[in-house]
Amino acid sequence: MKYSRQFPTLATERLTLRAPEARDLNAYMAFYTNAEASQWYGGPLRPDQVWRRLAEDIGHWHLKGFGMWMLVRRDDGQTVGAVGLAHPEGWPRHELTWWLLPHSRGTGLAQEASVAIVSFAVNSLGWPSVETHIRDGNMPAHRLAVRLGGQRIAREVFPDGHERDVYRLAPTQTLPFGETAGDAEEETA
């Protein structure tokens, strides 16, 4: 028996956001093996660890019903990073998290995708708000949280031993293009 599940695809002005798939391994490798790019995300990782990270992100959708979306530019189909909702086992709460390949940083794509995902979490999942948890030295992430209207609500030590600022993000606008695929489940033989 084969099990498959379709997950929501979102669209913004410049991006298509879709759940990760095996074909995204190259983008994961480019990010997670780059020491500078992945320093706030546990990197650099060995290739076998990167594969497990991708498998974890794919599995998160199946176990939790939400997860990371791959960011695919609408103009050229290039995958530039991932933004999504995570709540790994042992973590205190769900959070918005993101990573971008170095050549796509500073373009506003993380903010554009984050607005769409916060809107999805509130409007489709029924969450009253979304949090993001950021370590001290990750200044680009702190600035993004503020641009997203984030309010610092706490400072906590997380299960990995790192202390983080906790920002609450409220939806700042509705998703202009909307959800493009449902989350219907299907079992096939």
ROLO-981980 format. One record per residue: residue number from 1; residue in three letters; x, y, z of N, C-alpha, C in turn. Coordinates in pm, 1 decimal. Each point is the difference from the previous one (the first is absolute). Example, Ala and Ser with C-alpha at 12.3 -4.5 7.8 and 13.67 -1.06 7.14 Angstrom:
REM residues 2
{1, 'ALA', {1319.0, -569.0, 780.0}, {-89.0, 119.0, 0.0}, {90.0, 120.0, 0.0}},
{2, 'SER', {-35.0, 105.0, -72.0}, {82.0, 119.0, 6.0}, {-77.0, 109.0, 73.0}},
REM end
This chain:
REM residues 189
{1, 'MET', {85.7, -118.6, 0.0}, {-85.7, 118.6, 0.0}, {89.1, 123.4, 0.0}},
{2, 'LYS', {-28.9, 92.2, -91.0}, {75.7, 124.4, -10.4}, {-84.8, 112.1, 59.2}},
{3, 'TYR', {62.0, 83.2, 80.3}, {-69.2, 111.7, 62.2}, {54.6, 128.4, -59.6}},
{4, 'SER', {-88.5, 87.6, -42.7}, {43.7, 131.7, -46.9}, {-95.9, 104.2, 54.4}},
{5, 'ARG', {50.0, 118.5, 16.2}, {-80.3, 109.4, 52.5}, {41.8, 126.2, -73.5}},
{6, 'GLN', {-97.4, 76.4, -41.6}, {29.0, 125.7, -66.4}, {-4.8, 110.6, 104.8}},
{7, 'PHE', {98.7, 84.4, -0.2}, {8.4, 108.7, 96.7}, {-26.1, 132.6, -69.8}},
{8, 'PRO', {-41.4, 102.0, 76.1}, {-34.9, 127.8, -62.3}, {119.2, 65.3, -68.2}},
{9, 'THR', {-28.9, 57.7, -113.4}, {95.9, 81.9, -73.0}, {-50.9, 142.6, 9.6}},
{10, 'LEU', {90.0, 92.1, 31.8}, {-36.5, 140.7, 11.5}, {68.4, 77.9, -111.6}},
{11, 'ALA', {-55.8, 112.6, -34.2}, {59.7, 85.6, -101.8}, {2.1, 143.4, 49.2}},
{12, 'THR', {110.4, 67.7, -26.5}, {13.2, 142.1, 28.0}, {33.1, 68.6, -131.8}},
{13, 'GLU', {25.7, 126.9, 6.0}, {30.4, 73.4, -123.1}, {118.0, -60.3, -74.9}},
{14, 'ARG', {105.9, -38.1, 73.0}, {121.6, -48.4, -66.6}, {30.6, -147.8, 21.4}},
{15, 'LEU', {-76.9, -67.5, 85.4}, {37.2, -135.0, 41.7}, {-115.0, -99.4, -8.6}},
{16, 'THR', {35.6, -123.4, -23.1}, {-87.5, -113.3, 25.1}, {60.4, -72.8, 119.5}},
{17, 'LEU', {-82.3, -28.8, 98.4}, {44.7, -69.8, 119.6}, {-61.8, -139.4, -2.0}},
{18, 'ARG', {85.3, -102.7, 2.7}, {-48.0, -137.9, -3.4}, {77.1, -81.5, 102.5}},
{19, 'ALA', {-59.3, -110.2, 42.7}, {65.1, -88.0, 97.1}, {128.1, -56.9, -60.8}},
{20, 'PRO', {100.4, -29.1, 84.3}, {124.3, -55.7, -51.4}, {-18.0, -141.1, -54.4}},
{21, 'GLU', {84.5, -32.7, -95.2}, {-0.5, -131.2, -65.5}, {144.5, -45.9, -17.2}},
{22, 'ALA', {17.4, -124.0, -40.3}, {134.4, -55.1, -20.0}, {81.8, 84.7, -97.3}},
{23, 'ARG', {-63.6, 59.5, -99.5}, {72.1, 81.2, -99.6}, {62.5, 125.5, 59.7}},
{24, 'ASP', {-31.9, 31.9, 126.1}, {54.8, 119.2, 64.5}, {133.0, -25.8, 69.8}},
{25, 'LEU', {52.6, -121.3, -12.3}, {125.0, -32.9, 69.1}, {113.3, 93.8, -39.5}},
{26, 'ASN', {10.0, 38.4, -126.7}, {108.8, 89.4, -41.7}, {-8.3, 135.5, 70.4}},
{27, 'ALA', {-119.2, 55.0, 14.5}, {-14.6, 128.4, 70.4}, {37.4, -16.1, 147.2}},
{28, 'TYR', {-43.4, -109.5, 61.6}, {36.5, -26.8, 139.8}, {151.8, -13.6, 12.3}},
{29, 'MET', {63.1, -72.4, -92.8}, {145.8, -16.3, 2.8}, {69.4, 135.3, -12.3}},
{30, 'ALA', {-46.3, 82.9, -93.3}, {62.8, 130.3, -21.1}, {-7.3, 85.9, 125.7}},
{31, 'PHE', {-109.8, -10.1, 73.7}, {-13.5, 80.1, 121.6}, {73.5, -63.1, 118.2}},
{32, 'TYR', {-32.2, -124.1, 31.6}, {47.0, -60.2, 125.0}, {146.7, -40.9, -0.4}},
{33, 'THR', {64.3, -13.7, -114.4}, {143.6, -27.8, -0.9}, {82.0, 128.2, -3.3}},
{34, 'ASN', {-64.5, 113.6, -14.5}, {65.4, 130.2, -0.5}, {8.5, 48.7, 144.9}},
{35, 'ALA', {120.3, 3.9, 54.6}, {18.9, 32.9, 142.1}, {-56.7, 136.5, 37.0}},
{36, 'GLU', {25.3, 99.4, -81.8}, {-48.9, 134.5, 30.9}, {-151.9, 7.9, -10.6}},
{37, 'ALA', {-55.6, -54.4, -106.6}, {-144.6, 8.4, -22.1}, {-78.5, -72.5, 108.8}},
{38, 'SER', {49.6, -114.5, 44.0}, {-78.1, -84.8, 90.5}, {41.9, 8.6, 146.4}},
{39, 'GLN', {79.9, 97.9, 36.2}, {52.3, 7.2, 136.6}, {-108.8, 6.7, 107.3}},
{40, 'TRP', {-114.7, 59.0, -28.6}, {-107.4, 11.2, 99.5}, {-96.8, -116.8, -6.8}},
{41, 'TYR', {28.0, -95.7, -88.7}, {-90.9, -112.7, -23.5}, {68.9, -134.0, 22.5}},
{42, 'GLY', {103.7, 0.1, 82.2}, {68.6, -124.0, 32.7}, {109.0, -39.6, -95.9}},
{43, 'GLY', {28.3, 80.8, -99.1}, {98.9, -35.4, -100.9}, {138.6, 48.7, 34.1}},
{44, 'PRO', {95.3, -38.5, -82.2}, {-20.5, -77.8, -120.6}, {-25.9, -147.9, 32.0}},
{45, 'LEU', {-74.5, -62.5, -87.9}, {-33.8, -140.4, 16.1}, {69.6, -83.8, -107.0}},
{46, 'ARG', {24.3, -126.5, 35.0}, {50.1, -95.9, -98.6}, {-114.3, -35.5, -94.8}},
{47, 'PRO', {30.0, -47.7, -120.5}, {-106.8, -36.0, -94.1}, {-103.5, -97.1, 56.8}},
{48, 'ASP', {42.7, -98.9, 78.4}, {-97.6, -93.1, 57.3}, {-91.8, 70.2, 100.1}},
{49, 'GLN', {52.0, 98.9, 72.0}, {-82.1, 76.4, 93.0}, {-98.0, 90.9, -74.5}},
{50, 'VAL', {44.4, 54.2, -112.8}, {-87.8, 83.7, -81.2}, {-117.9, -83.4, -50.5}},
{51, 'TRP', {28.6, -119.8, -47.2}, {-106.7, -88.4, -47.7}, {-100.5, -26.2, 112.2}},
{52, 'ARG', {49.3, -23.5, 120.8}, {-90.5, -22.8, 114.0}, {-82.1, 125.4, 31.5}},
{53, 'ARG', {59.5, 118.0, -14.9}, {-73.6, 124.7, 25.1}, {-114.7, 13.1, -99.6}},
{54, 'LEU', {26.6, -29.3, -127.2}, {-105.9, 3.2, -100.7}, {-108.0, -102.5, 33.6}},
{55, 'ALA', {40.1, -120.6, 35.5}, {-97.2, -104.3, 36.9}, {-82.5, 42.7, 121.1}},
{56, 'GLU', {62.4, 66.4, 95.0}, {-70.7, 51.4, 117.9}, {-104.2, 104.2, -41.0}},
{57, 'ASP', {37.9, 90.1, -90.6}, {-94.1, 103.9, -43.5}, {-116.3, -59.7, -79.1}},
{58, 'ILE', {26.5, -100.4, -82.0}, {-108.5, -67.9, -71.7}, {-89.7, -72.7, 99.1}},
{59, 'GLY', {59.0, -69.9, 94.6}, {-76.1, -74.0, 100.0}, {-82.1, 88.8, 91.6}},
{60, 'HIS', {48.3, 120.4, 26.7}, {-73.0, 92.9, 86.7}, {-139.9, 25.7, -54.6}},
{61, 'TRP', {-11.1, 15.5, -132.4}, {-131.5, 20.2, -62.0}, {-92.8, -117.2, 30.2}},
{62, 'HIS', {52.2, -121.2, -10.6}, {-82.0, -119.4, 21.6}, {-39.8, -16.5, 146.5}},
{63, 'LEU', {88.9, 36.0, 91.1}, {-26.9, -19.7, 142.1}, {-79.7, 113.3, 63.3}},
{64, 'LYS', {21.4, 122.3, -46.6}, {-62.2, 116.6, 63.1}, {-105.1, 68.2, -86.4}},
{65, 'GLY', {2.9, -22.1, -131.0}, {-95.2, 66.0, -88.4}, {40.6, 139.9, -41.2}},
{66, 'PHE', {119.3, 41.2, 35.4}, {58.0, 127.3, -43.3}, {150.3, -18.5, -0.9}},
{67, 'GLY', {71.5, 94.5, -61.3}, {144.7, -14.0, -6.5}, {64.9, 107.6, -83.9}},
{68, 'MET', {115.6, -34.0, -56.1}, {76.6, 92.3, -82.6}, {-56.7, 1.3, -141.6}},
{69, 'TRP', {3.5, 116.5, -61.5}, {-31.6, 14.9, -141.9}, {129.1, 37.0, -72.1}},
{70, 'MET', {21.7, -58.9, -114.9}, {111.4, 40.0, -85.6}, {-41.6, 127.5, -71.9}},
{71, 'LEU', {92.9, 92.7, -12.9}, {-26.2, 126.2, -68.2}, {50.7, -11.7, -143.3}},
{72, 'VAL', {-90.8, 4.2, -94.0}, {34.1, -13.3, -141.6}, {-39.1, 130.7, -68.8}},
{73, 'ARG', {99.1, 65.0, -59.9}, {-29.7, 125.7, -69.3}, {-88.9, -27.3, -118.7}},
{74, 'ARG', {-104.1, 80.6, -13.8}, {-97.9, -18.6, -107.6}, {58.2, 36.2, -136.7}},
{75, 'ASP', {95.4, 91.7, -3.6}, {51.1, 44.8, -129.7}, {92.0, -101.5, -67.3}},
{76, 'ASP', {77.6, -76.3, 77.7}, {95.2, -92.2, -62.5}, {-2.1, -141.6, 58.4}},
{77, 'GLY', {-85.8, -26.5, 98.6}, {-10.9, -133.4, 57.5}, {114.7, -39.7, 91.2}},
{78, 'GLN', {85.9, 93.9, 35.9}, {115.1, -29.7, 84.8}, {-42.0, -9.3, 146.7}},
{79, 'THR', {45.0, -105.5, 68.4}, {-22.9, -14.8, 143.1}, {103.0, 83.8, 73.2}},
{80, 'VAL', {-47.0, 87.0, 90.4}, {89.8, 95.1, 65.5}, {8.5, -17.4, 151.0}},
{81, 'GLY', {-78.5, -91.1, 57.7}, {4.8, -21.1, 143.6}, {-126.9, -66.7, 48.1}},
{82, 'ALA', {-23.7, 13.2, 129.6}, {-118.7, -59.5, 61.0}, {-46.5, 86.5, 116.4}},
{83, 'VAL', {-130.0, 7.4, 15.6}, {-61.9, 70.1, 112.0}, {-116.1, -86.5, 45.1}},
{84, 'GLY', {-20.5, -10.0, 130.2}, {-112.9, -81.0, 42.0}, {-24.4, 0.3, 148.6}},
{85, 'LEU', {-88.4, -90.9, 37.7}, {-43.6, -16.1, 137.7}, {56.1, -131.0, 52.4}},
{86, 'ALA', {66.6, 6.4, 113.1}, {62.9, -119.5, 55.7}, {-40.5, -16.6, 146.5}},
{87, 'HIS', {-12.1, -124.4, 39.0}, {-21.6, -33.6, 141.0}, {56.8, -139.6, 24.6}},
{88, 'PRO', {134.6, -9.4, 2.5}, {61.2, -130.4, 20.7}, {-29.3, -54.1, 139.9}},
{89, 'GLU', {5.1, -129.6, 12.6}, {-23.6, -65.4, 128.3}, {95.5, 57.0, 104.6}},
{90, 'GLY', {-54.0, 33.9, 116.9}, {79.0, 54.9, 108.4}, {10.8, 151.2, 0.6}},
{91, 'TRP', {-36.4, 63.1, -110.8}, {3.3, 146.9, -7.9}, {-122.9, 52.8, 72.3}},
{92, 'PRO', {7.8, 113.7, 67.8}, {-113.8, 44.7, 81.6}, {-125.8, 38.5, -78.8}},
{93, 'ARG', {16.9, 59.5, -118.1}, {-113.9, 46.8, -79.6}, {39.1, 2.7, -146.9}},
{94, 'HIS', {-99.9, 24.8, -85.1}, {30.6, 14.6, -142.9}, {67.0, 134.5, -24.6}},
{95, 'GLU', {66.9, 9.5, -114.1}, {64.8, 126.1, -36.3}, {10.3, 14.7, -151.0}},
{96, 'LEU', {12.7, 123.7, -42.8}, {33.0, 32.6, -137.6}, {152.2, -1.0, -10.4}},
{97, 'THR', {51.0, -67.6, -101.7}, {144.4, -4.7, -20.3}, {28.6, 11.2, -148.6}},
{98, 'TRP', {120.5, 37.8, -35.0}, {32.7, 21.7, -140.0}, {149.4, -17.5, -22.2}},
{99, 'TRP', {35.4, -30.1, -124.8}, {138.7, 5.5, -46.5}, {-0.7, 34.2, -148.5}},
{100, 'LEU', {96.9, 78.5, -39.3}, {14.0, 39.0, -140.5}, {141.1, -29.2, -47.0}},
{101, 'LEU', {11.4, -39.4, -125.7}, {132.1, -13.7, -59.6}, {64.3, 138.6, -6.4}},
{102, 'PRO', {130.9, 7.6, 18.1}, {67.1, 131.5, 9.8}, {-32.5, 97.0, -113.0}},
{103, 'HIS', {-11.2, -45.3, -123.1}, {-25.1, 91.9, -112.0}, {-141.2, 60.4, 3.0}},
{104, 'SER', {-87.3, -50.8, 86.4}, {-137.3, 50.6, 6.0}, {-27.1, 85.0, 123.7}},
{105, 'ARG', {99.0, 16.8, 83.0}, {-18.2, 80.8, 120.7}, {-6.2, 147.1, -35.8}},
{106, 'GLY', {-72.8, 75.6, 82.0}, {-10.7, 143.4, -22.6}, {-94.0, 38.6, -112.0}},
{107, 'THR', {-80.6, -93.3, -47.4}, {-91.3, 26.9, -111.3}, {-144.6, 14.2, 45.0}},
{108, 'GLY', {-27.8, -20.6, 128.2}, {-136.3, 7.6, 50.6}, {-80.4, -128.2, -17.7}},
{109, 'LEU', {61.8, -104.5, -54.0}, {-73.5, -124.2, -22.9}, {-40.6, -69.2, 129.9}},
{110, 'ALA', {86.6, 1.4, 101.1}, {-35.0, -62.1, 128.3}, {-118.5, 71.5, 63.7}},
{111, 'GLN', {-1.8, 131.8, -8.8}, {-112.1, 76.6, 54.9}, {-128.4, -28.3, -77.0}},
{112, 'GLU', {8.7, -1.1, -132.7}, {-117.1, -27.1, -83.4}, {-59.4, -137.4, 32.6}},
{113, 'ALA', {85.4, -100.1, 8.7}, {-47.6, -134.9, 32.6}, {-52.8, -7.3, 142.4}},
{114, 'SER', {65.9, 65.9, 93.2}, {-41.9, -3.4, 140.1}, {-138.6, 60.8, 19.0}},
{115, 'VAL', {-27.7, 110.2, -67.9}, {-132.7, 62.0, 8.5}, {-106.6, -98.8, -46.0}},
{116, 'ALA', {27.6, -69.1, -110.7}, {-95.9, -98.0, -51.9}, {-20.9, -114.5, 97.6}},
{117, 'ILE', {107.4, -46.2, 62.8}, {-9.6, -114.8, 90.1}, {-66.7, 38.0, 131.6}},
{118, 'VAL', {29.6, 116.7, 52.3}, {-69.2, 44.4, 122.2}, {-148.8, 12.9, -29.2}},
{119, 'SER', {-34.9, 56.5, -114.1}, {-140.5, 10.3, -39.4}, {-63.3, -138.7, -10.2}},
{120, 'PHE', {70.7, -96.1, -59.5}, {-50.3, -136.6, -10.6}, {-21.4, -61.4, 138.2}},
{121, 'ALA', {95.6, 19.2, 90.3}, {-11.1, -58.1, 134.2}, {-122.2, 54.1, 73.6}},
{122, 'VAL', {-24.0, 129.3, -14.0}, {-113.8, 61.9, 68.6}, {-131.2, -35.2, -69.6}},
{123, 'ASN', {-5.2, 14.1, -132.2}, {-126.1, -17.3, -73.0}, {-36.1, -144.7, -29.7}},
{124, 'SER', {98.9, -85.6, -23.4}, {-29.5, -138.7, -36.3}, {18.3, -98.1, 115.8}},
{125, 'LEU', {98.4, 25.3, 84.9}, {23.5, -89.7, 113.5}, {-71.0, 46.2, 127.1}},
{126, 'GLY', {-45.2, 125.4, 0.0}, {-71.9, 52.6, 115.6}, {87.9, 41.9, 116.3}},
{127, 'TRP', {128.7, 21.1, -25.4}, {88.3, 44.0, 106.9}, {-24.0, 148.4, 27.3}},
{128, 'PRO', {-3.7, 43.1, 126.7}, {-21.2, 142.1, 29.3}, {120.0, 86.4, -38.0}},
{129, 'SER', {118.2, -59.2, 1.6}, {122.0, 69.9, -38.6}, {106.8, -105.6, -26.4}},
{130, 'VAL', {113.7, 46.4, -45.5}, {112.7, -87.8, -28.5}, {121.3, 57.3, 71.9}},
{131, 'GLU', {86.0, -87.1, 47.9}, {123.2, 42.9, 65.3}, {119.1, -30.6, -89.3}},
{132, 'THR', {109.4, 72.3, 25.0}, {130.0, -37.4, -52.4}, {98.8, 10.9, 115.2}},
{133, 'HIS', {98.0, -89.2, 3.5}, {95.6, -11.0, 111.3}, {140.1, 23.4, -56.5}},
{134, 'ILE', {67.8, 106.9, 46.2}, {122.9, 43.5, -65.8}, {115.0, 13.5, 99.0}},
{135, 'ARG', {113.2, -60.9, -36.5}, {121.8, 11.7, 81.1}, {58.3, 140.3, -12.2}},
{136, 'ASP', {79.2, 38.1, 100.6}, {50.6, 136.3, 11.1}, {77.3, 50.8, -121.0}},
{137, 'GLY', {93.4, -74.8, -52.2}, {86.8, 50.1, -105.3}, {-62.6, 6.7, -137.7}},
{138, 'ASN', {-117.1, -55.2, -18.3}, {-62.2, -5.3, -132.8}, {-76.2, 130.9, -25.4}},
{139, 'MET', {74.5, 104.5, -24.3}, {-59.7, 132.5, -15.0}, {-92.0, 11.7, -121.6}},
{140, 'PRO', {30.4, -61.6, -114.9}, {-95.8, 8.6, -110.7}, {-136.4, -58.8, 38.3}},
{141, 'ALA', {-1.6, -107.5, 76.9}, {-127.3, -59.6, 41.7}, {-73.7, 90.7, 97.7}},
{142, 'HIS', {73.2, 63.8, 91.9}, {-64.8, 95.1, 91.9}, {-62.5, 114.9, -78.5}},
{143, 'ARG', {72.0, 52.6, -99.3}, {-53.3, 110.5, -79.8}, {-123.3, -44.2, -79.5}},
{144, 'LEU', {3.1, -120.9, -54.1}, {-115.6, -50.2, -73.5}, {-120.0, -14.5, 91.8}},
{145, 'ALA', {20.7, -52.4, 120.3}, {-111.6, -14.4, 94.8}, {-64.0, 135.5, 28.4}},
{146, 'VAL', {79.0, 103.3, 15.4}, {-52.5, 134.8, 24.4}, {-74.5, 50.9, -124.1}},
{147, 'ARG', {56.0, -21.7, -120.9}, {-68.7, 43.1, -122.7}, {-133.9, -71.6, -16.9}},
{148, 'LEU', {-9.3, -120.2, 54.1}, {-126.2, -75.9, -6.3}, {-98.9, 43.0, 108.5}},
{149, 'GLY', {34.6, 105.1, 74.8}, {-88.1, 47.8, 105.9}, {15.1, -78.0, 128.5}},
{150, 'GLY', {107.4, -75.7, 13.2}, {21.7, -83.1, 117.9}, {22.1, 81.0, 126.2}},
{151, 'GLN', {-57.7, -49.1, 106.9}, {18.8, 59.1, 132.0}, {75.4, -100.8, 85.5}},
{152, 'ARG', {110.3, 42.4, 60.1}, {76.5, -89.0, 87.9}, {-82.6, -23.7, 125.8}},
{153, 'ILE', {-33.4, -127.7, 25.6}, {-87.5, -31.9, 113.3}, {69.1, -81.7, 108.1}},
{154, 'ALA', {116.3, -55.9, -30.1}, {67.4, -81.4, 100.7}, {143.9, -24.0, -40.9}},
{155, 'ARG', {74.0, -49.9, 95.6}, {135.5, -48.9, -22.2}, {6.4, -134.1, 71.3}},
{156, 'GLU', {36.1, -105.1, -75.1}, {-4.0, -134.8, 56.2}, {123.3, -79.6, -38.6}},
{157, 'VAL', {32.5, -98.1, 85.2}, {99.1, -100.4, -35.2}, {-77.0, -115.5, -63.0}},
{158, 'PHE', {43.0, -40.8, -120.6}, {-69.2, -104.5, -75.2}, {66.5, -134.8, 22.3}},
{159, 'PRO', {-65.4, -108.2, -41.2}, {52.9, -134.2, 26.0}, {140.9, -24.7, -52.3}},
{160, 'ASP', {44.8, 76.8, -99.6}, {136.3, -17.8, -51.8}, {103.0, 74.9, 83.8}},
{161, 'GLY', {-45.5, 64.6, 109.8}, {89.8, 71.2, 89.8}, {25.7, 144.8, -36.6}},
{162, 'HIS', {-51.9, 48.1, -112.8}, {20.1, 138.4, -42.7}, {-113.4, 88.7, 51.7}},
{163, 'GLU', {39.4, 119.0, 45.5}, {-98.5, 98.9, 41.8}, {-42.7, 79.2, -123.0}},
{164, 'ARG', {-130.7, 26.1, -8.4}, {-54.1, 69.2, -116.7}, {-102.3, 104.9, 42.3}},
{165, 'ASP', {-11.7, 104.5, -84.8}, {-111.4, 93.1, 11.4}, {-119.4, -63.3, -69.7}},
{166, 'VAL', {-116.7, 16.0, 59.1}, {-124.5, -50.5, -57.9}, {-79.4, 120.5, -47.1}},
{167, 'TYR', {-31.9, 1.7, -128.2}, {-81.2, 106.2, -59.3}, {-137.0, -57.3, -34.9}},
{168, 'ARG', {-104.4, 76.4, 26.8}, {-135.0, -35.5, -45.5}, {-28.4, 81.1, -125.2}},
{169, 'LEU', {-44.8, -72.6, -103.8}, {-31.6, 62.8, -127.8}, {-149.9, -8.9, -22.5}},
{170, 'ALA', {-62.2, 111.5, -23.4}, {-142.0, 1.7, -35.3}, {-8.7, 18.0, -150.8}},
{171, 'PRO', {-107.6, -46.2, -61.5}, {-10.1, 18.9, -144.8}, {-2.2, 148.6, -32.9}},
{172, 'THR', {79.2, 38.3, -101.3}, {8.2, 141.0, -36.8}, {-81.4, 32.2, -124.0}},
{173, 'GLN', {-30.8, -102.5, -78.3}, {-82.4, 21.0, -118.6}, {-52.6, -135.2, -44.5}},
{174, 'THR', {-101.1, 1.5, -80.7}, {-51.4, -126.5, -51.2}, {83.1, -43.9, -118.2}},
{175, 'LEU', {0.0, -126.2, -25.7}, {75.8, -57.5, -109.6}, {-62.9, 43.5, -132.2}},
{176, 'PRO', {73.9, 73.7, -85.0}, {-60.7, 55.2, -120.7}, {-36.7, -104.1, -105.1}},
{177, 'PHE', {75.0, -106.6, -11.0}, {-25.2, -97.9, -105.2}, {-73.0, -122.5, 50.8}},
{178, 'GLY', {8.9, -27.1, 129.2}, {-76.1, -108.3, 60.5}, {62.6, -136.5, -9.8}},
{179, 'GLU', {-67.2, -90.3, 64.4}, {39.6, -140.3, 2.2}, {-37.9, -60.3, -134.8}},
{180, 'THR', {91.5, -78.5, -58.1}, {-27.7, -54.3, -132.4}, {-24.5, -149.9, -1.7}},
{181, 'ALA', {18.7, -66.4, 111.3}, {-28.8, -142.5, 5.1}, {-46.8, -36.1, 140.3}},
{182, 'GLY', {-94.6, -91.3, 8.6}, {-52.5, -41.0, 129.2}, {89.1, -101.2, 68.0}},
{183, 'ASP', {-47.1, -50.5, 111.6}, {76.9, -99.9, 72.7}, {-76.4, -130.7, 6.6}},
{184, 'ALA', {-52.9, -40.9, -113.5}, {-74.3, -124.9, -5.7}, {93.3, -117.5, 17.2}},
{185, 'GLU', {-47.6, -104.2, 68.3}, {76.8, -121.0, 19.6}, {-49.8, -106.1, -96.7}},
{186, 'GLU', {93.0, -82.5, -44.9}, {-37.2, -104.0, -92.9}, {85.5, -123.2, 27.4}},
{187, 'GLU', {-60.5, -116.1, 6.1}, {72.1, -126.3, 10.5}, {-21.3, -77.3, -126.9}},
{188, 'THR', {109.4, -51.6, -53.7}, {-11.0, -81.2, -120.0}, {73.0, -132.0, 20.7}},
{189, 'ALA', {-43.4, -100.6, -74.5}, {62.9, -131.8, 11.7}, {126.7, -6.7, -82.7}},
REM end
